[in-house]
Amino acid sequence: MSTHATTERLSAYLDRQLPTAESREVEDHLADCPVCRQRFAGMRNVVASLRHLERMAPPPTLGGLVARMPLTFLALLLGIISLAGLPPMSGFVSKWMVYTALLQDSRPLLFVASVVGSIAYYFSAL
């Protein structure tokens, strides 16, 4: 490696997710680069500290939004449905208007790209 190792690569090495050849490259780089060696030591210390933390159970009052605050729950649910673009909410209407404008303007490639982008965005959030 001629430059410093990326945080992602050091993290993958720390988690033992790199193939053997890449792991050797990172080990060789860490032996030669004091900056990356120091960053890696800091990452290793953080992981070690986090492993020693005790797991905490969520507080019992955390759940039960529907029973305790039904109007707040309903407002939140409607907002989520609208953001997802499900009919008959405003998010759906705005997407529908964009899609029909693209088709009327004879831009099928942009139409397909926007539909695929919307679907991919929601699946990536899952």
C-alpha positions in Angstrom: 0.0 0.0 0.0 1.5 3.3 -1.0 -1.0 5.4 0.9 -2.7 5.1 4.3 -5.1 2.3 4.8 -8.8 3.3 4.8 -10.9 3.1 7.9 -13.1 0.6 6.2 -10.2 -1.7 5.3 -8.8 -1.5 8.9 -12.2 -2.2 10.3 -12.6 -5.2 8.0 -9.2 -6.5 9.1 -10.1 -6.0 12.7 -13.3 -8.0 12.2 -11.3 -10.7 10.3 -13.4 -10.1 7.1 -10.6 -9.7 4.7 -9.2 -12.6 2.5 -5.8 -14.0 3.6 -3.9 -12.1 0.9 -5.5 -8.7 1.8 -4.9 -9.4 5.5 -1.2 -9.9 4.8 -1.1 -6.6 2.9 -2.7 -4.8 5.8 -0.3 -6.5 8.3 2.7 -5.5 6.1 1.4 -1.9 5.9 0.8 -1.7 9.6 4.3 -2.8 10.2 5.6 0.1 8.0 3.2 2.9 8.7 3.1 4.4 12.2 0.0 6.6 11.4 -2.1 3.6 10.4 -0.7 1.5 13.2 -1.8 4.2 15.7 -5.3 4.4 14.1 -5.6 0.7 14.2 -4.6 0.5 17.8 -7.3 3.1 18.6 -9.9 1.1 16.7 -8.9 -2.1 18.5 -9.1 -0.3 21.9 -12.6 1.0 21.1 -13.8 -2.5 20.1 -12.2 -4.0 23.2 -13.9 -1.4 25.4 -17.3 -2.0 23.8 -17.0 -5.8 24.3 -16.7 -5.3 28.0 -19.9 -3.3 28.3 -22.8 -5.0 29.9 -25.9 -5.4 27.8 -28.8 -3.4 29.0 -32.4 -4.3 28.6 -34.6 -1.5 27.2 -36.7 0.2 29.8 -40.2 -1.3 30.3 -41.8 2.1 29.5 -40.3 2.2 26.0 -43.0 0.2 24.3 -46.7 0.7 24.2 -47.0 3.8 22.2 -50.3 2.7 20.7 -51.9 2.2 24.1 -50.4 5.3 25.8 -50.6 7.8 23.0 -52.9 6.6 20.2 -53.2 10.0 18.4 -49.4 10.4 18.3 -49.1 6.8 17.0 -51.7 7.5 14.3 -50.0 10.8 13.3 -46.6 9.0 13.1 -48.1 6.1 11.1 -49.7 8.5 8.6 -46.4 10.4 8.2 -44.6 7.1 7.5 -47.1 6.0 5.0 -47.0 9.4 3.2 -43.2 9.3 3.1 -43.3 5.8 1.6 -45.4 7.1 -1.2 -48.3 4.7 -0.6 -51.8 5.7 -2.0 -53.7 7.8 -1.2 -51.2 10.0 0.6 -49.4 13.1 -0.7 -46.1 11.2 -1.2 -47.9 9.0 -3.7 -49.6 11.9 -5.5 -46.3 13.8 -5.9 -44.6 10.7 -7.2 -47.5 9.9 -9.6 -47.3 13.5 -10.9 -43.6 13.2 -11.6 -44.0 9.8 -13.2 -46.8 10.9 -15.5 -44.9 14.1 -16.5 -41.9 12.0 -17.5 -44.1 9.7 -19.6 -45.9 12.6 -21.2 -42.6 14.3 -22.0 -41.4 11.1 -23.8 -38.7 10.4 -21.2 -39.1 6.7 -20.6 -35.5 6.2 -19.5 -35.9 8.8 -16.7 -39.2 7.3 -15.8 -37.7 3.8 -15.4 -34.7 5.3 -13.5 -36.9 7.2 -11.1 -39.1 4.2 -10.4 -36.1 1.9 -9.9 -34.5 4.5 -7.7 -37.5 4.9 -5.5 -37.9 1.1 -5.1 -34.2 0.7 -4.4 -34.2 3.5 -1.8 -37.0 1.9 0.2 -35.4 -1.6 0.0 -32.1 -0.2 1.1 -33.7 1.3 4.2 -35.0 -2.1 5.3 
